Amino acid sequence: MAEPDRRTVTAPALIVSGTEDLGRPPAWSDELFDGIPDARLLRYKQGHSPVLEAPALVVPFVLDFLTT
């Protein structure tokens, strides 16, 4: 299957990534970020689920993203 053309994404995109994620390493989120126009990337020193592992760090940024 061909890779989707991420450049066609027109919706706001927030990519949340953990530096210690073994299932989806940072290079994967970098590829998403580089391919989606105007995307935002948040990277934390967490594993696969930064929102669950460090909600006090992540949630304020997610709320800001959703309200701006």
SVG drawing of the C-alpha trace seen along z (x, -y; Angstrom):
<svg xmlns="http://www.w3.org/2000/svg" viewBox="-11 -31 25 33">
<polyline fill="none" stroke="black" stroke-width="0.4" points="0.0,0.0 1.3,-3.4 2.0,-6.0 -0.7,-8.7 0.3,-12.2 0.4,-14.0 0.8,-17.3 -2.9,-17.2 -3.9,-17.4 -5.7,-20.7 -7.0,-20.2 -4.9,-21.4 -2.6,-18.6 -1.0,-18.1 1.5,-15.3 2.4,-14.2 5.5,-12.0 7.5,-10.3 11.3,-10.2 11.3,-6.8 8.6,-5.3 9.8,-1.9 6.6,-1.2 6.6,-4.5 10.1,-6.1 10.6,-9.8 11.7,-9.4 8.1,-8.3 6.6,-11.5 9.3,-13.6 8.1,-12.1 4.5,-13.1 5.5,-16.5 7.6,-17.1 4.9,-15.9 1.8,-17.7 1.7,-21.5 1.4,-23.7 1.5,-20.7 2.7,-21.2 4.9,-18.7 5.2,-18.1 7.9,-15.7 8.3,-14.6 10.7,-12.3 8.0,-9.6 7.1,-6.3 4.3,-5.5 1.6,-7.4 2.8,-10.8 -0.8,-12.0 -1.3,-9.1 2.3,-9.1 2.6,-12.9 -0.8,-14.5 0.2,-17.6 2.8,-18.3 0.8,-17.4 -2.8,-18.4 -2.2,-22.2 -0.7,-22.1 -3.5,-19.9 -6.1,-22.3 -4.3,-25.3 -4.2,-23.5 -7.9,-22.8 -8.9,-26.3 -6.7,-28.4"/>
</svg>
